[in-house]
């Protein structure tokens, strides 16, 4: 459970519409705008594993803070976006109601905002040191208590408080943006015409414009070319399969809540949440020898996951996405080398894409959770011991995270934080002993004996949509030339320069056929046209006036820099090719 307590002059909120289909119905009165003054607002996110124990911790924390800020007015405000590990809606609602009931025993005035609804809200936070406090709770006994903390309470870094408040301010009706605030991929996507979300199409199903599709295409071309260069064999498999396929892998038993299922006659089909079962079927289509291994199957795959509506945001978390997925089937003695090569590939792609601020998480089994994970202690021990040995040998600094493994094996996750302070996984590598066994995958060793292979799951560039979200936020839309959807714009100084402007565009396009170039010959001021181009984060703006026509030169304005005059066309083309990497 995560909470953010805000001591406010007031908060106003109004339920707008349901966040998910089965959200509880509320009365007409509850749908009206509510205002509570001089209050402590308890922004609350209920997480998996929360229980009555965490409710008690919430109550104690609220009691303590309310006493310190001297208020009896409590607003319990459910807010899913504080966590990426949300409890099921029914569980969350029950614990929220329990929290409300316990708080009513202590405080006279308790207001609970509607659960399961999108809400518009506005608040004015006081400015004293206790006005913004953030805490995280887990069930008692799950962590070792630290000095000054109640059992099960986790201290939160002050930076996280700042990020959470910033994130909340983006959702208020009256919040204004500070000079140094970073824009989210949602804001940048709209401003640069990268993508849009339409209610008729559905939540978590972004529509990429031609500009967004360009970024996606360039990332995926880069990933495929690099994988082919490194010996991967690309496949193309169906986006759906019978439920039988997923029952073998265990996805049906452990992952069904996150799958989209379709009944067709007497069969149940499911849209694929990952490609590994399909690649395993290809592997099993013929006998394999130890000489054939490693086999590296890859695919740029459309995947589908039934994310909760409260977790959906921009391009970061969607219901359909494209994953640069791959599965390396190898002998046990090859795992270390294959894992090392995957890490080298990830380092290369991160360098090329400009990914820097990530950290490594060694995601392990929670041995207490028999429902979430395949129950095979020996297999888990072997896989986790092997991964730890490899990580230590590669001198990778990592944080261990119990309960974050895939249901079939441990992972090395490359984590990042978005502009809201929200943590997510960008790339991942997994070691899998379980699924080769479940699919009865074998190869014949040098002695003619059938042996089980090991599978290394990995993604070279991750989910393309999430990577796009990361890059848009990291660069604030100022993408490198090779990835930018708008590389060059040529502007006419006056109407009499229009013909020369179009002629130059044709010549540059002939010299670099794939150059993404356009012209602006509107009858407007050159200052206005330059400003519009700068707002679109175009890499190079060229202005053609009488002087440039007469001298056969270009006035080139690199993005974010002053204009450069007297540039020769051939030199500009040469420099462009070098920067793009042609």
C-alpha positions as CSV (number, residue, x, y, z in Angstrom):
1,X,0.0,0.0,0.0
2,X,1.2,3.5,-0.9
3,X,-0.2,6.7,0.5
4,X,0.5,10.4,-0.1
5,X,-0.9,12.7,2.6
6,X,-1.5,16.3,1.7
7,X,-2.5,18.9,4.2
8,X,-4.8,21.1,2.1
9,X,-6.7,24.4,2.4
10,X,-9.3,22.5,0.2
11,X,-9.9,19.7,-2.2
12,X,-12.6,19.6,-4.8
13,X,-13.4,16.4,-6.8
14,X,-16.0,15.1,-9.1
15,X,-16.5,11.6,-10.5
16,X,-16.5,11.8,-14.3
17,X,-17.0,8.3,-15.6
18,X,-16.1,4.6,-14.8
19,X,-12.5,3.7,-15.0
20,X,-13.4,0.0,-15.6
21,X,-16.6,-1.8,-16.6
22,X,-17.4,-3.4,-13.3
23,X,-16.7,-0.4,-11.1
24,X,-19.4,-0.1,-8.4
25,X,-22.4,2.1,-9.1
26,X,-22.6,5.4,-7.2
27,X,-25.6,7.6,-6.5
28,X,-26.4,10.8,-8.2
29,X,-25.3,12.7,-5.1
30,X,-21.9,10.9,-5.1
31,X,-21.5,12.1,-8.7
32,X,-21.8,15.7,-7.7
33,X,-18.7,17.9,-7.1
34,X,-17.5,17.6,-3.5
35,X,-15.5,20.2,-1.6
36,X,-13.8,19.6,1.7
37,X,-11.9,22.4,3.4
38,X,-9.0,22.4,5.9
39,X,-8.4,18.7,5.5
40,X,-5.8,15.9,5.3
41,X,-6.1,14.2,1.9
42,X,-4.9,10.6,2.0
43,X,-4.1,9.7,-1.6
44,X,-4.2,5.9,-1.5
45,X,-3.2,3.0,-3.7
46,X,-4.0,-0.6,-2.7
47,X,-1.4,-3.1,-3.8
48,X,-1.2,-6.9,-4.2
49,X,-0.4,-8.5,-0.9
50,X,-2.2,-5.8,1.1
51,X,-4.3,-6.9,4.0
52,X,-6.0,-5.8,7.3
53,X,-2.5,-5.5,8.6
54,X,-1.6,-2.8,6.1
55,X,-4.9,-1.1,6.8
56,X,-3.9,-0.8,10.4
57,X,-0.6,0.8,9.4
58,X,-2.5,3.3,7.2
59,X,-4.8,4.2,10.1
60,X,-1.9,4.7,12.5
61,X,0.0,6.9,9.9
62,X,-3.0,9.0,9.2
63,X,-3.8,9.4,12.9
64,X,-0.2,10.5,13.6
65,X,-0.1,13.0,10.7
66,X,-3.6,14.4,11.4
67,X,-2.6,15.0,15.0
68,X,0.6,16.8,13.9
69,X,-1.2,19.1,11.4
70,X,-4.2,19.5,13.7
71,X,-7.1,18.5,11.5
72,X,-10.1,16.2,12.0
73,X,-11.2,16.3,8.4
74,X,-10.0,13.3,6.5
75,X,-10.5,12.6,2.7
76,X,-9.7,9.1,1.6
77,X,-8.9,9.4,-2.1
78,X,-8.3,6.1,-4.1
79,X,-5.6,6.8,-6.8
80,X,-4.4,3.8,-8.8
81,X,-1.5,5.7,-10.4
82,X,0.7,5.6,-7.3
83,X,1.5,1.9,-8.0
84,X,2.2,-0.5,-10.8
85,X,1.4,-3.5,-8.5
86,X,-2.3,-2.9,-7.9
87,X,-4.6,-5.3,-6.1
88,X,-7.6,-6.7,-7.9
89,X,-10.5,-4.1,-7.9
90,X,-12.7,-6.1,-5.5
91,X,-9.9,-6.6,-3.0
92,X,-8.9,-2.9,-3.3
93,X,-12.5,-1.8,-2.6
94,X,-12.9,-4.1,0.4
95,X,-9.6,-2.8,2.0
96,X,-10.6,0.8,1.1
97,X,-13.9,0.3,2.9
98,X,-12.2,-1.3,5.8
99,X,-9.8,1.7,6.0
100,X,-12.8,4.1,6.0
101,X,-14.5,2.2,8.8
102,X,-11.4,2.2,10.9
103,X,-10.8,5.9,10.4
104,X,-14.4,6.7,11.3
105,X,-13.7,5.3,14.8
106,X,-11.1,8.0,15.3
107,X,-12.2,11.0,13.2
108,X,-15.6,12.8,13.1
109,X,-15.4,13.8,9.4
110,X,-14.4,11.2,6.9
111,X,-15.0,11.6,3.1
112,X,-14.2,8.9,0.6
113,X,-13.9,9.7,-3.0
114,X,-15.6,7.3,-5.4
115,X,-13.6,4.1,-6.2
116,X,-13.2,2.9,-9.8
117,X,-14.0,6.3,-11.4
118,X,-12.0,8.8,-13.4
119,X,-12.2,12.0,-11.3
120,X,-11.4,15.6,-12.0
121,X,-9.9,17.2,-8.9
122,X,-8.3,20.4,-7.7
123,X,-6.5,21.0,-4.4
124,X,-4.5,23.7,-2.7
125,X,-1.7,22.3,-0.6
126,X,-0.4,24.1,2.4
127,X,3.3,25.0,2.5
128,X,4.6,23.8,5.8
129,X,7.1,20.8,6.2
130,X,4.4,18.3,7.0
131,X,2.0,19.2,4.2
132,X,3.4,16.5,1.8
133,X,4.3,13.1,3.3
134,X,4.6,9.8,1.4
135,X,4.7,6.3,2.9
136,X,4.6,2.7,1.7
137,X,3.4,-0.2,3.7
138,X,3.7,-4.0,3.4
139,X,2.3,-6.8,5.5
140,X,3.9,-7.2,8.9
141,X,6.9,-9.5,9.0
142,X,7.7,-9.2,5.3
143,X,10.5,-6.7,5.9
144,X,12.9,-6.0,8.7
145,X,11.8,-2.9,10.7
146,X,14.2,0.0,10.7
147,X,14.9,2.4,13.5
148,X,12.1,4.9,13.7
149,X,9.7,2.9,11.6
150,X,6.7,0.9,12.6
151,X,6.8,-2.8,11.6
152,X,6.0,-3.1,7.9
153,X,6.4,0.6,7.2
154,X,8.9,1.6,4.4
155,X,10.6,4.9,4.4
156,X,10.2,6.9,1.2
157,X,12.9,9.1,-0.3
158,X,12.0,12.8,-0.3
159,X,12.5,12.9,-4.0
160,X,9.7,10.4,-4.4
161,X,7.4,12.7,-2.5
162,X,8.3,15.5,-4.9
163,X,7.6,13.3,-7.9
164,X,4.3,12.1,-6.6
165,X,3.1,15.6,-5.9
166,X,4.2,16.6,-9.4
167,X,2.4,13.7,-10.8
168,X,-0.8,14.7,-8.9
169,X,-0.5,18.3,-10.0
170,X,-0.7,17.1,-13.7
171,X,-4.2,15.8,-13.0
172,X,-5.6,18.9,-11.1
173,X,-7.8,21.3,-12.9
174,X,-5.9,24.4,-11.7
175,X,-2.3,23.1,-11.7
176,X,0.2,25.2,-13.6
177,X,3.5,24.0,-15.1
178,X,6.8,25.2,-13.7
179,X,9.6,26.2,-16.0
180,X,11.7,23.1,-15.3
181,X,8.8,20.6,-15.4
182,X,9.3,17.7,-17.9
183,X,6.4,16.9,-20.2
184,X,5.0,13.4,-20.3
185,X,4.9,11.3,-23.4
186,X,1.1,12.0,-23.6
187,X,1.7,15.7,-23.8
188,X,4.6,15.4,-26.2
189,X,2.7,12.9,-28.3
190,X,-0.2,15.4,-28.7
191,X,2.0,18.5,-29.3
192,X,4.2,16.7,-32.0
193,X,1.3,14.8,-33.5
194,X,2.9,11.5,-32.7
195,X,-0.1,9.5,-31.4
196,X,-3.7,9.9,-30.1
197,X,-6.1,7.9,-28.0
198,X,-9.7,7.8,-29.0
199,X,-12.6,6.6,-26.8
200,X,-14.4,4.9,-29.6
201,X,-11.3,2.8,-30.4
202,X,-10.7,2.1,-26.7
203,X,-8.3,2.7,-23.8
204,X,-4.8,1.4,-24.0
205,X,-5.0,1.3,-27.8
206,X,-3.1,4.3,-29.1
207,X,-3.3,5.3,-32.8
208,X,0.1,6.3,-34.2
209,X,0.0,9.1,-36.8
210,X,2.4,8.9,-39.8
211,X,5.0,10.7,-37.6
212,X,4.6,8.2,-34.7
213,X,4.6,5.3,-37.1
214,X,7.9,6.6,-38.5
215,X,9.6,6.5,-35.1
216,X,8.2,3.0,-34.5
217,X,9.4,1.8,-37.9
218,X,12.9,3.1,-37.4
219,X,13.3,1.5,-34.0
220,X,12.1,-1.8,-35.3
221,X,14.2,-1.7,-38.4
222,X,17.2,-1.1,-36.3
223,X,16.4,-3.9,-33.9
224,X,15.7,-6.5,-36.7
225,X,18.9,-5.6,-38.7
226,X,21.0,-5.8,-35.5
227,X,19.5,-9.2,-34.5
228,X,20.0,-10.6,-38.0
229,X,23.6,-9.5,-37.9
230,X,24.0,-11.4,-34.6
231,X,22.6,-14.6,-35.9
232,X,19.0,-14.5,-34.9
233,X,16.4,-16.3,-37.0
234,X,13.3,-14.2,-37.5
235,X,9.9,-15.9,-37.4
236,X,6.3,-14.8,-38.0
237,X,3.7,-16.5,-35.8
238,X,-0.1,-16.1,-35.3
239,X,-1.5,-13.4,-32.9
240,X,-3.8,-16.0,-31.4
241,X,-3.9,-19.6,-30.5
242,X,-6.1,-22.2,-28.8
243,X,-6.2,-22.2,-25.1
244,X,-4.5,-25.6,-25.2
245,X,-1.2,-24.0,-26.2
246,X,-1.2,-21.8,-23.1
247,X,-2.3,-24.6,-20.8
248,X,0.9,-26.5,-21.6
249,X,3.1,-23.4,-20.9
250,X,1.2,-22.5,-17.7
251,X,0.1,-19.1,-19.0
252,X,-3.5,-20.3,-18.8
253,X,-3.1,-21.2,-15.1
254,X,-0.9,-18.3,-14.0
255,X,-1.6,-15.5,-16.5
256,X,-5.2,-15.9,-17.7
257,X,-6.5,-12.7,-16.0
258,X,-4.1,-10.7,-18.3
259,X,-5.2,-12.5,-21.5
260,X,-7.9,-11.6,-24.0
261,X,-10.0,-14.8,-24.7
262,X,-12.4,-15.4,-27.6
263,X,-14.9,-18.2,-27.9
264,X,-15.3,-19.6,-31.4
265,X,-17.7,-22.5,-31.7
266,X,-16.4,-25.2,-29.3
267,X,-12.9,-23.7,-29.1
268,X,-11.5,-21.0,-26.8
269,X,-8.8,-18.9,-28.5
270,X,-6.6,-16.3,-26.8
271,X,-4.7,-13.3,-28.2
272,X,-1.1,-14.0,-27.4
273,X,0.5,-12.2,-24.5
274,X,4.0,-13.5,-25.5
275,X,5.6,-15.5,-28.4
276,X,7.5,-18.2,-26.5
277,X,5.0,-21.0,-26.9
278,X,4.9,-20.4,-30.7
279,X,8.7,-20.5,-30.9
280,X,8.8,-23.7,-28.9
281,X,6.4,-25.4,-31.3
282,X,8.7,-24.4,-34.2
283,X,11.6,-25.9,-32.3
284,X,9.8,-29.1,-31.7
285,X,8.8,-29.4,-35.4
286,X,11.9,-31.6,-36.1
287,X,14.6,-33.5,-34.2
288,X,17.4,-31.3,-32.9
289,X,21.1,-32.1,-32.2
290,X,23.6,-30.6,-29.8
291,X,25.3,-29.3,-33.0
292,X,22.2,-27.2,-33.8
293,X,22.4,-25.2,-30.6
294,X,22.1,-22.5,-29.8
295,X,19.0,-21.7,-31.9
296,X,18.0,-18.1,-31.7
297,X,14.4,-17.4,-32.7
298,X,13.3,-13.8,-32.9
299,X,10.2,-11.9,-33.8
300,X,8.9,-8.4,-33.9
301,X,5.6,-9.5,-32.4
302,X,2.2,-7.8,-31.7
303,X,1.2,-8.8,-28.2
304,X,-2.0,-8.3,-26.2
305,X,-2.4,-7.9,-22.4
306,X,-5.6,-7.1,-20.5
307,X,-4.2,-4.3,-18.3
308,X,-6.5,-2.8,-15.7
309,X,-7.8,0.6,-16.9
310,X,-6.3,2.4,-14.0
311,X,-2.8,1.2,-15.0
312,X,-3.1,2.4,-18.6
313,X,-1.1,5.5,-19.5
314,X,0.1,6.9,-22.8
315,X,2.5,4.7,-24.7
316,X,4.0,3.4,-21.5
317,X,1.4,0.8,-20.6
318,X,-1.1,-0.3,-23.3
319,X,-3.2,-3.3,-24.2
320,X,-1.6,-4.0,-27.6
321,X,2.1,-3.5,-28.1
322,X,5.0,-4.6,-30.3
323,X,7.9,-6.5,-28.6
324,X,11.3,-7.2,-30.1
325,X,11.0,-10.7,-28.6
326,X,13.5,-13.6,-28.9
327,X,14.2,-17.1,-27.4
328,X,17.6,-18.7,-27.4
329,X,17.4,-22.4,-27.1
330,X,20.7,-23.7,-25.9
331,X,22.6,-26.3,-23.9
332,X,23.2,-25.7,-20.2
333,X,26.9,-25.2,-20.8
334,X,26.0,-22.5,-23.3
335,X,23.8,-20.4,-21.0
336,X,26.5,-18.2,-19.6
337,X,27.9,-17.2,-23.0
338,X,24.5,-16.6,-24.5
339,X,23.5,-14.5,-21.5
340,X,26.7,-12.5,-21.9
341,X,26.0,-11.9,-25.6
342,X,22.5,-10.7,-24.8
343,X,23.8,-8.2,-22.3
344,X,26.3,-7.0,-24.9
345,X,23.4,-6.6,-27.3
346,X,21.4,-4.6,-24.8
347,X,24.4,-2.4,-24.1
348,X,24.7,-1.7,-27.8
349,X,21.0,-0.9,-28.3
350,X,20.9,1.3,-25.3
351,X,24.0,3.2,-26.5
352,X,22.5,3.6,-30.0
353,X,19.1,4.8,-28.6
354,X,20.6,7.1,-25.9
355,X,19.2,5.1,-22.9
356,X,21.3,5.9,-19.9
357,X,19.4,6.4,-16.6
358,X,18.5,2.7,-16.0
359,X,19.3,0.3,-13.2
360,X,19.3,-3.5,-13.0
361,X,16.9,-5.6,-11.0
362,X,17.4,-9.3,-10.3
363,X,13.8,-10.4,-10.2
364,X,13.3,-13.5,-8.1
365,X,10.6,-15.9,-7.0
366,X,8.4,-15.3,-4.0
367,X,8.5,-18.9,-2.5
368,X,5.3,-18.1,-0.5
369,X,3.3,-17.4,-3.6
370,X,2.3,-20.8,-4.9
371,X,-0.5,-19.4,-7.1
372,X,1.7,-17.0,-9.1
373,X,4.7,-19.2,-9.8
374,X,5.3,-22.7,-11.1
375,X,5.8,-24.9,-8.0
376,X,9.2,-26.5,-8.6
377,X,11.6,-25.4,-5.9
378,X,14.5,-27.4,-7.3
379,X,14.1,-25.7,-10.7
380,X,13.9,-22.3,-9.2
381,X,17.0,-22.8,-7.1
382,X,19.0,-23.9,-10.1
383,X,17.8,-21.1,-12.3
384,X,18.3,-18.3,-9.7
385,X,21.7,-19.6,-8.6
386,X,22.8,-19.7,-12.3
387,X,21.6,-16.2,-13.0
388,X,23.2,-14.8,-9.9
389,X,26.5,-16.4,-10.8
390,X,26.4,-15.0,-14.3
391,X,25.5,-11.5,-13.1
392,X,28.3,-11.4,-10.5
393,X,30.8,-12.7,-13.1
394,X,29.7,-9.9,-15.5
395,X,30.1,-7.5,-12.6
396,X,26.6,-6.1,-13.1
397,X,25.4,-4.1,-10.1
398,X,21.8,-5.1,-9.3
399,X,19.0,-4.9,-6.8
400,X,17.3,-8.1,-5.8
401,X,13.5,-8.0,-5.9
402,X,11.6,-11.0,-4.5
403,X,8.3,-11.7,-6.1
404,X,9.1,-9.9,-9.4
405,X,10.2,-13.0,-11.4
406,X,8.2,-14.3,-14.4
407,X,5.9,-17.2,-13.4
408,X,8.4,-19.7,-15.0
409,X,11.8,-18.2,-14.1
410,X,14.0,-15.4,-12.8
411,X,14.7,-12.2,-14.7
412,X,17.3,-9.5,-15.1
413,X,15.1,-6.4,-15.6
414,X,16.4,-3.0,-16.8
415,X,14.4,-0.5,-14.9
416,X,13.7,3.2,-15.4
417,X,11.6,6.0,-13.9
418,X,9.3,8.1,-16.0
419,X,8.6,11.8,-15.6
420,X,6.0,11.1,-13.0
421,X,8.4,9.0,-10.9
422,X,6.7,5.8,-11.9
423,X,9.1,2.8,-12.2
424,X,8.8,0.4,-15.2
425,X,10.7,-2.2,-17.0
426,X,12.4,-1.2,-20.3
427,X,14.2,-4.4,-21.2
428,X,14.4,-7.9,-19.7
429,X,16.4,-11.2,-19.9
430,X,15.2,-14.4,-18.4
431,X,16.6,-17.9,-17.7
432,X,14.0,-20.6,-18.2
433,X,14.3,-24.3,-17.1
434,X,10.5,-24.7,-16.7
435,X,8.9,-24.3,-20.1
436,X,11.4,-26.6,-22.0
437,X,10.2,-29.3,-19.6
438,X,6.5,-28.5,-19.9
439,X,6.8,-28.5,-23.8
440,X,9.0,-31.7,-23.7
441,X,11.7,-29.9,-25.7
442,X,14.8,-32.1,-26.2
443,X,18.0,-32.4,-28.3
444,X,20.3,-35.3,-28.9
445,X,23.7,-35.0,-27.2
446,X,27.0,-36.3,-28.5
447,X,26.3,-39.7,-26.9
448,X,22.9,-40.0,-28.6
449,X,21.0,-39.3,-25.4
450,X,18.0,-37.0,-25.3
451,X,18.6,-33.9,-23.1
452,X,16.5,-30.9,-22.0
453,X,17.7,-27.6,-23.4
454,X,17.6,-24.3,-21.4
455,X,15.8,-21.2,-22.9
456,X,17.0,-17.6,-22.5
457,X,14.2,-15.2,-23.1
458,X,15.2,-11.6,-24.1
459,X,14.1,-8.4,-25.8
460,X,16.6,-6.3,-27.7
461,X,14.6,-3.0,-27.6
462,X,11.7,-4.0,-25.4
463,X,8.1,-3.0,-26.2
464,X,8.4,-0.4,-29.0
465,X,5.6,1.7,-27.6
466,X,7.2,1.9,-24.1
467,X,10.6,2.6,-25.6
468,X,9.0,5.5,-27.6
469,X,7.4,6.8,-24.4
470,X,10.8,6.7,-22.7
471,X,12.6,8.4,-25.6
472,X,10.0,11.1,-26.0
473,X,10.2,11.9,-22.3
474,X,14.0,11.6,-22.1
475,X,14.6,13.9,-25.1
476,X,11.4,16.0,-24.6
477,X,10.7,15.3,-28.2
478,X,14.1,16.3,-29.5
479,X,14.9,13.0,-31.1
480,X,18.3,12.2,-32.8
481,X,18.3,12.7,-36.5
482,X,18.1,9.0,-37.5
483,X,15.0,8.6,-35.4
484,X,13.3,11.9,-35.9
485,X,10.0,11.9,-37.9
486,X,10.7,15.4,-39.2
487,X,14.4,15.7,-40.1
488,X,14.6,18.8,-42.4
489,X,12.2,21.6,-43.2
490,X,13.0,24.2,-45.9
491,X,11.4,27.7,-45.4
492,X,11.0,30.3,-48.1
493,X,11.9,33.8,-46.9
494,X,9.3,35.4,-49.2
495,X,6.9,34.2,-51.9
496,X,9.4,34.8,-54.6
497,X,11.7,32.2,-53.0
498,X,9.1,29.5,-53.2
499,X,10.3,27.9,-56.4
500,X,13.9,27.7,-55.2
501,X,12.6,26.2,-51.9
502,X,10.8,23.4,-53.7
503,X,13.7,22.8,-56.0
504,X,16.1,22.4,-53.1
505,X,13.7,19.9,-51.4
506,X,13.7,17.8,-54.6
507,X,17.5,17.9,-54.8
508,X,18.0,16.8,-51.2
509,X,15.4,14.0,-51.6
510,X,17.3,12.8,-54.7
511,X,20.6,12.8,-52.9
512,X,19.1,11.1,-49.8
513,X,15.9,9.2,-50.9
514,X,14.8,8.3,-47.4
515,X,15.2,11.8,-46.0
516,X,12.2,13.0,-44.1
517,X,11.9,16.5,-45.5
518,X,9.1,19.1,-46.1
519,X,8.7,22.7,-47.1
520,X,6.9,25.7,-45.7
521,X,6.0,28.2,-48.4
522,X,3.1,29.8,-46.7
523,X,2.6,33.5,-47.1
524,X,3.6,34.2,-43.5
525,X,6.5,35.9,-41.8
526,X,9.8,33.9,-41.7
527,X,9.9,34.3,-37.9
528,X,6.5,32.7,-37.6
529,X,7.5,29.8,-39.9
530,X,10.8,29.2,-38.0
531,X,8.9,29.3,-34.6
532,X,6.4,26.7,-35.9
533,X,9.3,24.4,-37.1
534,X,11.1,24.8,-33.8
535,X,7.9,23.8,-31.9
536,X,7.9,20.6,-33.9
537,X,11.5,19.8,-32.8
538,X,12.7,19.6,-36.5
539,X,16.4,18.8,-36.6
540,X,17.4,21.2,-39.4
541,X,15.6,24.3,-40.6
542,X,16.8,25.8,-43.9
543,X,15.8,29.3,-44.9
544,X,16.0,30.2,-48.6
545,X,16.1,33.9,-49.4
546,X,17.3,36.1,-52.2
547,X,20.9,36.0,-50.9
548,X,20.9,32.2,-50.7
549,X,19.5,32.0,-54.2
550,X,22.1,34.4,-55.6
551,X,25.1,32.8,-53.8
552,X,23.8,29.2,-54.2
553,X,24.2,28.6,-50.4
554,X,22.0,27.6,-47.5
555,X,21.1,29.3,-44.2
556,X,20.9,26.3,-41.9
557,X,19.6,26.4,-38.3
558,X,20.4,23.2,-36.4
559,X,17.8,22.5,-33.7
560,X,18.5,24.5,-30.6
561,X,21.4,26.5,-32.2
562,X,21.9,29.7,-34.0
563,X,21.7,29.8,-37.8
564,X,24.7,29.1,-39.9
565,X,25.0,31.1,-43.2
566,X,26.9,30.4,-46.4
567,X,26.6,26.6,-46.2
568,X,27.2,24.7,-49.5
569,X,24.5,22.3,-50.5
570,X,26.9,19.4,-51.1
571,X,28.6,19.9,-47.7
572,X,25.2,19.9,-46.0
573,X,24.2,16.6,-47.8
574,X,27.5,15.0,-46.8
575,X,27.1,16.0,-43.2
576,X,23.5,14.8,-43.1
577,X,24.5,11.4,-44.5
578,X,27.2,11.1,-41.9
579,X,24.9,12.0,-39.0
580,X,22.1,9.6,-40.2
581,X,24.7,6.8,-40.6
582,X,24.3,6.2,-44.3
